[in-house]
Amino acid sequence: MRHNDVNIGVVIPAYNEGEVIASVVDEVAGSGAYSIIVVDDGSSDDTFEILKDQKVLVLRHRLNRGKGAAVKTGVMAANRIGVDIVVTLDGDGQHDPNDIPRLVEPIIKGEADVVLGSRMMNSEGMPRVKVIANYIGNFFTWLFYGILVTDSQSGFRAYSYYAAKIIDTKADKYEYDSKVIREVKNNRLRFKEIPITVRYTEYSMGKPQKQGLVNGLKTLYRMVWNLFV
């Protein structure tokens, strides 16, 4: 989408999202003239076949590498096609694309390099287990990386061209979201948090690869391990 000559790209990581990915892409496309990049992270369902019929740039990992790897692939592609701002959002339909203009506004105004969409700033309707898990994730992100945010695990974010180029993390799984917070601090990037709307559905809550308790513990383990390697 061009807003005051600013080209905005939207990166959507997708893994086994065949049931909803077409509607997610359609909703993003309907909300603005964005450059849409979808990364199929080695799905075993029909996600890739469905995406081939969409008018978007589709990239594919032959093997499932993790959400972080898919986001990084999409961000690299966005940089190569010359977008000015990169927005990332999940492929399960939880995020509302109508929040994108609010997310990119601080970057367009020159007030921030990175904008984090925060579920915790508007947590009405958020499952209690998600709220608790979020507080825990925020605490450990602060403990390990020294920066406190209200939603360290949110996948709905916006990056200036400079931030998208300079952020460098080897994390491929869900710890990627927390590692980005570390990169924000280490590179002295300006950031803001913006409240976002999240739509919890039976589909999105039931997916085994979502950041639930078990995956959350795995993420914490990888965060601790990476401090020593």
Secondary structure, DSSP 8 states (H G I E B T S, - for coil): -BSSS-BEEEEEEESS-TTTHHHHHHHHHHHS--EEEEEEES-SSSHHHHHTTSSSEEEEESS---HHHHHHHHHHHHHHTT-SEEEE--TTS-B-GGGHHHHHHHHHTTS-SEEEEESGGG-TT--HHHHHHHHHHHHHHHHHHS---S-TT---EEEEHHHHHH------STHHHHHHHHHHHHTT--EEEEE--B---HHHHH-TTSS-HHHHHHHHHHHHHHT--
